[in-house]
Amino acid sequence: MIQKICKDEVFLAQKAEPATPLDVPVATDLLETLAAHKEGCVGMAANMIGVNKRIIAFDNEGTYMVMFNPEIVKKSQPYQVDEGCLSLSGVRPAKRWKSIKVRYQTETFQERFKTFTGWTAQIIQHEIDHCEGILI
């Protein structure tokens, strides 16, 4: 179901709780909400739809991907960027990394590791910041 975008900065600043298999329906809502906002949004975290769980969904080079409990385990080549967010007003500065290695769980909670670079890496970092309660 398409959910309303949360703009409550107090809620968004909370660190997300770990996701469990009971949270799989949240990922479905996240994907549907992201698709509904595809014109102005390339990624979302569960707290953006009012659910304080470590779940992100994002455009992975044309295909939506979901990660449960994502964590960056390696990063290289820092750079500065200005980013916007559906949950926040305006554009804000952020430090990002050109290459990241992420440990995450699939929809069946199997652990995976994957390296991302460039734009996709930037999107993932933004969404993981949401899981950490970091407001850009």
Secondary structure, DSSP 8 states (H G I E B T S, - for coil): --------HHHHTS--B---GGGHHHHHHHHHHHHHTTTT-SEEEGGGGT--BSEEEEEETTEEEEEEEEEEEEEEEEEEEEEEETTEEEEEEEEEEEEEEEEEE-TT--EEEEEEEHHHHHHHHHHHHHHHT---
